[in-house]
């Protein structure tokens, strides 16, 4: 697994979120605070709105 945006995906290389390490998301987003890193949709939206990384305590909580 990789969290780098520049790495090409193959059958053996898959993405994971740089912040929470999740491997399955509806959309992958590029980090503005850590250039070149990939974030899951939840962490990417949180970073865009709050201008900081998503806290770890939210990482495992289910969305309501």
ZIMO-V921016 format. One record per backbone hydrogen bond with DSSP energy under -0.5 kcal/mol. CO is the residue of the C=O (numbers start at 1). NH is the residue of the N-H. If there is no record, write none. Layout:
CO/NH
CO/NH
//
This chain:
2/16
3/38
4/7
12/14
13/10
14/2
17/21
22/17
27/41
29/39
34/37
36/5
37/31
38/18
39/29
40/44
41/45
42/46
43/47
44/48
45/49
46/50
47/51
55/58
55/59
56/59
56/60
//
